[in-house]
Amino acid sequence: MSVLPRRLRHGEEATLVEHLGELRARLIFALVALAIGFGVAYGFHGHILHWLNRPLPPDLKKPVTLSPIEPFATSILISLWAGLLLALPVVLWQLWSFLAPAFEERRQRSMLVPVFFATVLALGGVLFGYFVILTPAIHFLTNYDSAYYDIQIRARDYYRFVSFVLLGVALAFEVPIFVLALVRLRILSAAQLRHTWRMGIFVMTVIGVILPGVDPITTILSVIPLVILYALSIGLATFLEPRWRD
């Protein structure tokens, strides 16, 4: 007897009760994965907090807490988010397995490449945000008008800011997937992308400016990879569009 819920084949008929039973089984499996991920993350939450605190300036080695419950609540929340990241492949796989029978077998296999590509881009965005954007941004913000403020950083606000930066950069790095999806849906074409490349570069520049890196150097470092990714998406669209039209 298989532990995993059985995936239905394309075109296979099933009753509403069977669909609900499969959905319940997949939700339980995803929650178990989340619980395991949370347990692992909590076991290493000290290392995670140290990793998140590393971009802070030397005189602000650790963020402060302002209530008795804040250290506990913050550590639990960080562990929960880290556990979700660990369990995310399993959660997404269970979601895809539930939705996959609606697509033909050939289209199911074709989804593996963009999913893998999107995962690599998201991971690259997180690493880029942490090592390139986060430290200069925090250094600039915590030294701005420092002669007029007693600058301290609250743990809850700091970790929220870090999460916002890393998530924003990870989403920005998904530009090629977004562009290719528009081409795949025939909303855009590769010819249109090549013809309007200047507008595309302008949009990428705007996105790079909107990202949380507020100093000029960090902003430039944000724009450069976005422009490269946009150029890559044009090349991929030019290569893949004829095959999608067949």
C-alpha positions as CSV (number, residue, x, y, z in Angstrom):
1,M,0.0,0.0,0.0
2,S,1.5,3.4,-1.1
3,V,1.9,6.1,1.6
4,L,1.5,8.8,-1.0
5,P,-1.9,9.7,-2.4
6,R,-2.4,8.2,-5.9
7,R,-2.4,10.7,-8.7
8,L,-5.3,10.3,-11.2
9,R,-4.5,9.9,-14.9
10,H,-5.6,12.4,-17.4
11,G,-9.2,11.7,-18.4
12,E,-9.7,9.3,-15.5
13,E,-13.2,9.7,-14.0
14,A,-13.6,10.1,-10.3
15,T,-16.5,11.0,-8.0
16,L,-16.6,14.2,-6.0
17,V,-16.1,12.1,-2.8
18,E,-12.9,10.6,-4.4
19,H,-11.6,14.0,-5.3
20,L,-12.3,15.4,-1.8
21,G,-10.6,12.3,-0.3
22,E,-7.5,12.9,-2.5
23,L,-7.5,16.6,-1.6
24,R,-7.7,15.8,2.1
25,A,-4.9,13.2,1.9
26,R,-2.6,15.7,0.0
27,L,-3.4,18.4,2.5
28,I,-2.5,16.1,5.4
29,F,0.8,15.1,3.6
30,A,1.7,18.8,3.1
31,L,0.9,19.6,6.7
32,V,3.1,16.7,7.9
33,A,5.9,18.0,5.7
34,L,5.4,21.5,7.1
35,A,5.6,20.1,10.7
36,I,8.8,18.2,9.9
37,G,10.3,21.3,8.3
38,F,9.3,23.4,11.3
39,G,10.9,20.9,13.7
40,V,14.1,20.9,11.7
41,A,14.2,24.7,11.4
42,Y,13.5,25.2,15.1
43,G,16.4,22.9,15.9
44,F,18.6,25.2,14.0
45,H,16.8,28.5,14.6
46,G,19.9,29.9,16.4
47,H,22.0,29.5,13.3
48,I,19.2,31.0,11.2
49,L,18.9,34.0,13.4
50,H,22.7,34.4,13.4
51,W,22.6,34.2,9.6
52,L,19.9,36.9,9.4
53,N,21.7,39.1,11.9
54,R,25.0,39.0,10.0
55,P,24.2,42.0,7.7
56,L,23.7,44.3,10.8
57,P,26.5,46.9,11.5
58,P,29.1,45.9,14.1
59,D,27.6,48.4,16.6
60,L,24.1,46.8,16.2
61,K,25.1,43.1,16.6
62,K,21.7,41.9,17.7
63,P,18.2,43.4,17.3
64,V,16.3,44.4,20.5
65,T,13.0,43.1,21.8
66,L,10.5,45.2,23.6
67,S,8.1,42.7,25.2
68,P,8.5,39.6,27.3
69,I,6.9,37.3,24.7
70,E,8.7,38.8,21.6
71,P,11.8,36.6,21.7
72,F,9.7,33.4,21.9
73,A,7.1,34.6,19.3
74,T,9.8,35.9,16.9
75,S,11.9,32.6,17.1
76,I,8.7,30.6,16.5
77,L,7.7,32.8,13.5
78,I,11.2,32.6,11.9
79,S,11.2,28.8,12.4
80,L,7.8,28.6,10.8
81,W,8.8,30.5,7.8
82,A,12.0,28.6,7.4
83,G,10.1,25.3,7.9
84,L,7.7,26.4,5.1
85,L,10.7,27.0,2.8
86,L,12.0,23.5,3.6
87,A,8.6,22.0,3.0
88,L,7.7,24.1,0.0
89,P,8.9,21.5,-2.7
90,V,6.6,18.9,-1.1
91,V,3.7,21.3,-0.8
92,L,4.0,22.5,-4.4
93,W,4.4,18.9,-5.6
94,Q,1.2,17.9,-3.8
95,L,-0.6,20.9,-5.3
96,W,0.6,20.0,-8.8
97,S,-0.2,16.3,-8.3
98,F,-3.8,17.3,-7.5
99,L,-4.1,19.6,-10.5
100,A,-2.0,17.6,-13.0
101,P,-4.8,15.3,-14.2
102,A,-6.5,18.3,-15.8
103,F,-3.6,18.5,-18.3
104,E,-2.5,16.0,-21.0
105,E,0.5,13.8,-20.2
106,R,2.6,15.6,-22.7
107,R,1.9,19.0,-21.1
108,Q,2.5,17.6,-17.7
109,R,6.0,16.6,-18.7
110,S,6.6,20.0,-20.3
111,M,5.9,21.7,-17.0
112,L,8.9,20.2,-15.3
113,V,11.4,22.5,-17.1
114,P,9.8,25.9,-16.2
115,V,9.2,24.7,-12.6
116,F,12.9,23.8,-12.3
117,F,13.9,27.0,-14.0
118,A,11.6,29.1,-11.7
119,T,13.1,27.3,-8.6
120,V,16.6,28.1,-9.6
121,L,15.8,31.7,-10.4
122,A,14.1,32.2,-7.0
123,L,17.0,30.7,-5.1
124,G,19.4,32.9,-7.1
125,G,17.2,35.9,-6.2
126,V,17.4,35.1,-2.5
127,L,21.2,34.7,-2.6
128,F,21.6,37.9,-4.6
129,G,19.3,39.8,-2.2
130,Y,21.2,38.5,0.8
131,F,24.8,38.9,-0.3
132,V,24.5,41.9,-2.7
133,I,21.5,44.1,-1.7
134,L,20.8,43.5,2.0
135,T,24.1,44.5,3.7
136,P,24.5,47.8,1.8
137,A,20.9,48.7,2.2
138,I,21.0,48.1,6.0
139,H,24.3,50.0,6.3
140,F,22.8,53.0,4.4
141,L,19.6,53.0,6.4
142,T,21.1,52.6,9.8
143,N,23.7,55.3,9.2
144,Y,21.3,57.9,7.7
145,D,21.2,60.9,10.0
146,S,22.8,58.9,12.7
147,A,23.9,62.1,14.4
148,Y,20.3,62.9,15.2
149,Y,19.0,59.4,16.3
150,D,19.8,56.8,18.9
151,I,19.5,54.0,16.3
152,Q,18.3,50.6,17.6
153,I,16.6,47.9,15.6
154,R,13.6,46.0,16.8
155,A,13.8,42.2,16.1
156,R,10.2,42.0,14.7
157,D,10.6,44.9,12.3
158,Y,14.1,43.9,11.2
159,Y,13.2,40.3,10.3
160,R,10.1,41.6,8.5
161,F,12.3,44.0,6.5
162,V,14.7,41.2,5.6
163,S,11.9,38.9,4.5
164,F,10.5,41.7,2.4
165,V,13.8,42.3,0.7
166,L,14.6,38.6,0.0
167,L,11.0,37.9,-1.2
168,G,11.0,41.0,-3.4
169,V,14.3,40.1,-5.1
170,A,13.2,36.5,-5.5
171,L,10.0,37.6,-7.2
172,A,11.9,40.1,-9.4
173,F,14.2,37.3,-10.6
174,E,11.1,35.4,-11.9
175,V,10.9,38.0,-14.8
176,P,11.9,35.4,-17.5
177,I,9.1,33.0,-16.3
178,F,6.6,35.8,-16.4
179,V,7.6,36.9,-19.9
180,L,7.7,33.3,-21.2
181,A,4.2,32.7,-19.7
182,L,2.9,35.7,-21.7
183,V,4.4,34.4,-24.9
184,R,3.1,30.9,-24.2
185,L,-0.4,32.4,-23.7
186,R,0.0,34.3,-27.0
187,I,-0.4,37.7,-25.2
188,L,3.0,38.7,-26.4
189,S,5.3,37.4,-29.1
190,A,9.1,37.1,-29.4
191,A,9.0,39.7,-32.3
192,Q,7.1,42.2,-30.0
193,L,9.7,41.7,-27.3
194,R,12.6,42.3,-29.7
195,H,10.9,45.3,-31.1
196,T,10.1,46.9,-27.7
197,W,13.4,45.9,-26.0
198,R,14.1,49.5,-24.9
199,M,10.7,49.7,-23.1
200,G,11.5,46.4,-21.5
201,I,14.9,47.7,-20.2
202,F,13.1,50.8,-18.9
203,V,10.6,48.6,-17.0
204,M,13.5,46.4,-15.5
205,T,15.2,49.6,-14.4
206,V,12.0,50.8,-12.7
207,I,11.7,47.4,-10.9
208,G,15.4,47.6,-9.8
209,V,14.8,51.1,-8.4
210,I,11.6,50.0,-6.5
211,L,13.5,47.1,-4.8
212,P,14.6,48.0,-1.2
213,G,18.2,48.8,-2.0
214,V,18.0,52.6,-1.6
215,D,21.6,53.7,-2.2
216,P,22.8,54.3,-5.8
217,I,25.4,51.4,-5.9
218,T,22.9,48.8,-4.6
219,T,20.3,50.1,-7.1
220,I,22.7,49.7,-10.0
221,L,23.6,46.2,-8.8
222,S,19.9,45.4,-8.7
223,V,19.2,46.7,-12.3
224,I,22.1,44.9,-14.0
225,P,20.9,41.3,-13.3
226,L,17.3,42.2,-14.1
227,V,18.3,43.6,-17.5
228,I,20.3,40.4,-18.2
229,L,17.4,38.2,-17.2
230,Y,15.1,40.2,-19.5
231,A,17.5,39.8,-22.4
232,L,17.6,36.1,-21.5
233,S,13.9,35.8,-21.6
234,I,13.8,37.4,-25.1
235,G,16.3,34.8,-26.3
236,L,14.3,32.0,-24.8
237,A,11.1,33.3,-26.2
238,T,12.7,33.5,-29.7
239,F,13.9,29.9,-29.3
240,L,10.7,28.4,-27.8
241,E,7.9,30.2,-29.6
242,P,8.2,28.3,-32.9
243,R,8.0,25.0,-30.9
244,W,4.9,26.2,-29.0
245,R,3.2,27.1,-32.2
246,D,3.6,23.6,-33.6
